[in-house]
Amino acid sequence: MYTWYVVDAEDPATVQRLRAAWKDAPIENLEVLDMILDTAKAQVIAYAPELPSDDEYPSRYVLAQLMQARTLWAAGQVTSAGTVGEGEYVFTPRPMDKTVRTIIRPEDGKPDVG
């Protein structure tokens, strides 16, 4: 079980933990970074099929939070054309991509019979 990523100026260990997982995290403004992490967490919780009752969560939820935070940060860096990058290496960030969704809700391979 894992805990959500947060950053707290009063607790350098939170910044160090995030930096170890996300090398180029935008730590210049911890308030904005914490908002990004909190928003990603809220999106994971909203999309998750079930949550445990304690403060620790499955690793896939915490990984999804980290990946979604990166996506949110990248979305804020989008040019007016709606893309990130230069030349042939550009992409358009999505609010929550399929990879993050399948981390939160893994496909079990069983047919969905309605």
Summary of the structure (lengths in Angstrom):
residues: 114
radius of gyration: 15.7
end to end distance: 32.4
largest distance: 50.5
contacts: 262
relative contact order: 0.16
helix: 46%
strand: 9%
